[in-house]
């Protein structure tokens, strides 16, 4: 066991809090994830990038978790709940420091199952929505997840927690320009639209899949309140909408993503 994280005002605690901010993550090339469930996924998928694990005193009774951390050769520290909660109020007794890794390391994982589509998240601002979309992309075996420059960081501790560890199962490309995908002739780009103007010329997702003729589909999902900008919808190969016979005008972005990703895989 390494040193204890006791005082929430210690230099170590202050440093760990810096790793929850975008500026701190860029400066140090590290980020924080929390809860034993998420940390355990990181240990299983990117153990070489897990630098430190901090565990509240009450959690040391979980012998299997303690053994897994030590077996991976990761520094394991005891910590007071007050110190952990100053870093993430919802840490649930566990945080880990993750060193940045290349997304292609996940692409190369042996046995990773993928479908013929990727997901592009444009200007998604809510951490719960982005985390849920990452989890859905994992569930439906997306090849990649691309996150736009104006979206919340996929390394945000709330996003990581909402993804339930799926962040570590997928190649995720942060700050990725939409134009790079829209200009790639090897991809078939599909925009999810909901507004009255955007649904003009929209087709069913099954029609879009047929029209893709075997090309990898990239599904574009837009901002929670504004949707996708016209410069993206107009540049995509197809616009798709979801037939909703009920009275709701629209679904939130995570709900729409769930329906469309399920239909792509059906």
C-alpha positions as CSV (number, residue, x, y, z in Angstrom):
1,X,0.0,0.0,0.0
2,X,1.3,3.5,-0.9
3,X,0.7,6.7,1.0
4,X,-2.6,7.8,2.3
5,X,-4.7,10.6,0.8
6,X,-6.0,12.2,4.0
7,X,-6.2,16.0,3.9
8,X,-8.5,17.4,1.2
9,X,-6.3,20.6,1.3
10,X,-3.1,18.7,0.7
11,X,-1.0,19.3,-2.4
12,X,-1.9,15.8,-3.7
13,X,-5.6,16.4,-3.3
14,X,-5.3,19.8,-5.1
15,X,-3.4,18.1,-7.9
16,X,-6.0,15.4,-8.3
17,X,-8.7,18.1,-8.5
18,X,-6.8,19.7,-11.4
19,X,-7.2,16.5,-13.3
20,X,-10.9,16.9,-13.3
21,X,-10.7,20.0,-15.5
22,X,-10.0,20.2,-19.2
23,X,-7.0,22.5,-18.6
24,X,-5.5,20.2,-16.1
25,X,-6.0,17.2,-18.3
26,X,-4.3,18.9,-21.2
27,X,-1.4,20.1,-19.1
28,X,-0.6,16.8,-17.4
29,X,-1.9,14.3,-19.9
30,X,-4.0,12.5,-17.2
31,X,-7.6,12.4,-16.0
32,X,-9.7,11.0,-13.2
33,X,-12.3,8.3,-13.2
34,X,-14.4,7.3,-10.2
35,X,-16.4,4.4,-8.6
36,X,-15.0,0.9,-8.4
37,X,-17.2,-0.2,-11.3
38,X,-15.6,2.2,-13.7
39,X,-12.1,1.8,-12.3
40,X,-12.4,-2.0,-12.7
41,X,-13.2,-1.6,-16.4
42,X,-10.1,0.6,-16.8
43,X,-8.0,-2.0,-15.1
44,X,-9.4,-4.7,-17.4
45,X,-8.9,-2.7,-20.7
46,X,-6.1,-0.2,-20.3
47,X,-4.1,-1.4,-17.2
48,X,-1.0,0.1,-18.6
49,X,-2.6,3.6,-18.3
50,X,-3.9,3.2,-14.7
51,X,-1.3,5.0,-12.5
52,X,-2.9,5.2,-9.1
53,X,-6.0,4.0,-7.3
54,X,-7.3,5.7,-4.2
55,X,-9.6,3.6,-2.0
56,X,-11.7,4.7,1.0
57,X,-10.9,2.9,4.2
58,X,-14.3,1.2,4.2
59,X,-13.8,-0.3,0.7
60,X,-10.6,-2.2,1.6
61,X,-12.9,-5.1,2.7
62,X,-13.5,-5.8,-1.0
63,X,-10.6,-8.2,-1.2
64,X,-11.2,-9.1,-4.9
65,X,-10.9,-5.5,-6.0
66,X,-7.8,-4.9,-3.9
67,X,-6.2,-8.0,-5.3
68,X,-7.1,-6.9,-8.9
69,X,-5.4,-3.5,-8.4
70,X,-2.3,-4.9,-6.9
71,X,-2.0,-7.7,-9.4
72,X,-1.9,-5.1,-12.2
73,X,1.0,-3.5,-10.5
74,X,-0.9,-0.3,-9.8
75,X,-0.2,1.9,-6.8
76,X,-3.0,1.5,-4.3
77,X,-3.5,4.3,-1.7
78,X,-5.9,4.5,1.2
79,X,-8.0,7.6,1.4
80,X,-10.4,9.4,3.5
81,X,-13.9,9.9,2.1
82,X,-13.7,13.6,2.6
83,X,-10.6,13.8,0.4
84,X,-12.2,11.6,-2.3
85,X,-15.4,13.6,-2.2
86,X,-13.5,16.9,-2.7
87,X,-12.3,15.5,-6.0
88,X,-15.6,13.9,-7.0
89,X,-18.6,14.2,-4.7
90,X,-19.9,10.9,-6.2
91,X,-16.7,8.9,-6.0
92,X,-18.4,6.2,-4.0
93,X,-15.1,5.5,-2.2
94,X,-12.8,5.1,-5.2
95,X,-11.0,7.2,-7.8
96,X,-8.2,6.4,-10.2
97,X,-5.6,8.4,-12.1
98,X,-5.6,7.5,-15.8
99,X,-2.7,8.4,-18.1
100,X,-3.8,9.4,-21.6
101,X,-3.6,6.7,-24.2
102,X,-4.1,6.6,-28.0
103,X,-7.6,5.6,-29.1
104,X,-6.1,3.2,-31.6
105,X,-5.0,1.0,-28.6
106,X,-8.6,0.2,-28.1
107,X,-9.2,-0.5,-31.8
108,X,-6.4,-3.1,-31.6
109,X,-7.9,-5.1,-28.7
110,X,-8.2,-8.7,-29.7
111,X,-11.7,-10.0,-30.0
112,X,-13.4,-6.6,-29.9
113,X,-16.7,-6.9,-31.7
114,X,-17.8,-4.0,-34.0
115,X,-20.7,-3.2,-36.3
116,X,-20.5,-1.2,-39.5
117,X,-21.2,2.2,-38.0
118,X,-19.6,4.9,-35.9
119,X,-21.1,7.8,-33.9
120,X,-20.5,11.5,-34.1
121,X,-21.6,13.6,-31.1
122,X,-22.0,17.3,-32.1
123,X,-22.1,19.9,-29.4
124,X,-23.4,17.5,-26.7
125,X,-23.2,19.6,-23.5
126,X,-24.8,17.5,-20.8
127,X,-22.4,14.9,-19.3
128,X,-25.2,12.4,-18.6
129,X,-26.2,12.5,-22.3
130,X,-22.7,12.1,-23.6
131,X,-21.9,9.3,-21.1
132,X,-25.2,7.5,-22.0
133,X,-24.4,7.8,-25.8
134,X,-21.0,6.3,-25.2
135,X,-22.6,3.5,-23.3
136,X,-25.1,2.9,-26.1
137,X,-22.4,3.0,-28.7
138,X,-20.6,0.3,-26.7
139,X,-23.7,-1.8,-26.4
140,X,-24.4,-1.6,-30.1
141,X,-20.7,-2.2,-31.0
142,X,-19.9,1.1,-32.7
143,X,-16.5,1.1,-34.3
144,X,-15.6,4.6,-33.1
145,X,-17.1,7.5,-31.2
146,X,-16.2,11.0,-32.3
147,X,-16.8,14.0,-30.1
148,X,-17.0,17.5,-31.5
149,X,-14.8,20.4,-30.2
150,X,-17.8,22.2,-28.7
151,X,-19.0,19.1,-26.8
152,X,-18.3,18.5,-23.1
153,X,-15.1,16.5,-22.7
154,X,-15.5,12.7,-22.8
155,X,-13.0,12.6,-20.0
156,X,-15.2,14.6,-17.7
157,X,-15.6,12.6,-14.5
158,X,-19.5,12.7,-14.8
159,X,-19.3,11.5,-18.4
160,X,-17.1,8.6,-17.4
161,X,-19.4,7.7,-14.6
162,X,-22.5,7.9,-16.8
163,X,-20.8,5.7,-19.4
164,X,-20.5,2.9,-16.7
165,X,-17.0,2.2,-18.0
166,X,-17.9,2.0,-21.7
167,X,-15.5,4.9,-22.3
168,X,-12.7,2.3,-22.0
169,X,-14.3,-0.2,-24.4
170,X,-14.3,2.2,-27.4
171,X,-11.9,4.3,-29.5
172,X,-13.1,7.8,-28.6
173,X,-11.7,10.8,-30.5
174,X,-12.2,14.1,-28.7
175,X,-12.2,17.5,-30.5
176,X,-12.8,15.8,-33.8
177,X,-13.8,18.0,-36.7
178,X,-17.0,17.0,-38.5
179,X,-15.6,18.0,-41.8
180,X,-13.0,15.3,-41.8
181,X,-15.7,12.7,-41.8
182,X,-18.1,14.5,-44.1
183,X,-15.3,14.7,-46.8
184,X,-14.4,11.0,-46.5
185,X,-15.8,9.2,-49.5
186,X,-15.3,5.8,-47.8
187,X,-18.0,6.8,-45.2
188,X,-21.8,7.2,-45.5
189,X,-22.8,10.0,-43.3
190,X,-26.3,10.2,-41.7
191,X,-27.8,13.1,-39.9
192,X,-30.5,12.7,-37.3
193,X,-33.0,15.5,-37.7
194,X,-36.2,16.4,-35.9
195,X,-37.3,19.9,-36.7
196,X,-39.8,20.8,-39.4
197,X,-37.2,22.2,-41.8
198,X,-34.6,19.5,-41.2
199,X,-37.0,16.6,-41.9
200,X,-37.5,17.7,-45.5
201,X,-36.1,14.8,-47.6
202,X,-35.5,12.7,-44.6
203,X,-35.7,8.9,-45.0
204,X,-36.1,6.0,-42.7
205,X,-32.9,4.7,-41.2
206,X,-33.4,1.3,-42.9
207,X,-33.5,3.1,-46.3
208,X,-30.3,5.0,-45.4
209,X,-28.6,1.7,-44.5
210,X,-29.6,0.3,-47.9
211,X,-28.4,3.4,-49.7
212,X,-25.0,3.1,-47.9
213,X,-24.4,0.0,-50.0
214,X,-22.0,-1.5,-47.5
215,X,-20.1,1.7,-46.6
216,X,-19.4,2.4,-42.9
217,X,-22.2,4.6,-41.6
218,X,-21.4,7.6,-39.4
219,X,-24.5,8.6,-37.4
220,X,-24.5,12.3,-36.5
221,X,-26.4,13.4,-33.4
222,X,-26.8,17.0,-32.4
223,X,-27.1,19.4,-29.5
224,X,-29.8,18.7,-26.9
225,X,-31.9,21.8,-27.7
226,X,-30.6,22.9,-31.1
227,X,-30.0,19.7,-33.0
228,X,-27.5,19.6,-35.8
229,X,-26.5,22.8,-37.7
230,X,-27.5,23.0,-41.4
231,X,-23.9,22.9,-42.5
232,X,-23.7,19.3,-41.2
233,X,-27.2,18.1,-42.2
234,X,-26.8,19.5,-45.7
235,X,-23.4,17.9,-46.1
236,X,-24.5,14.4,-44.9
237,X,-25.3,11.8,-47.4
238,X,-28.7,11.3,-45.8
239,X,-31.1,12.7,-43.3
240,X,-33.0,10.4,-41.0
241,X,-35.9,10.9,-38.6
242,X,-37.7,8.6,-36.2
243,X,-41.4,7.9,-36.8
244,X,-43.3,8.7,-33.5
245,X,-47.0,8.0,-33.6
246,X,-47.6,9.5,-30.2
247,X,-47.9,13.0,-29.0
248,X,-44.3,13.8,-28.0
249,X,-42.7,16.3,-30.4
250,X,-39.2,14.8,-30.0
251,X,-36.9,12.5,-28.1
252,X,-33.9,13.7,-26.1
253,X,-30.6,13.0,-27.9
254,X,-29.8,9.9,-25.8
255,X,-33.3,8.5,-26.6
256,X,-32.9,9.2,-30.3
257,X,-29.5,7.7,-30.3
258,X,-30.7,4.5,-28.6
259,X,-33.5,4.0,-31.2
260,X,-31.3,4.7,-34.2
261,X,-28.3,2.6,-33.1
262,X,-30.7,-0.3,-32.3
263,X,-32.2,0.0,-35.8
264,X,-28.8,0.1,-37.5
265,X,-28.0,-3.2,-35.8
266,X,-31.4,-4.9,-36.2
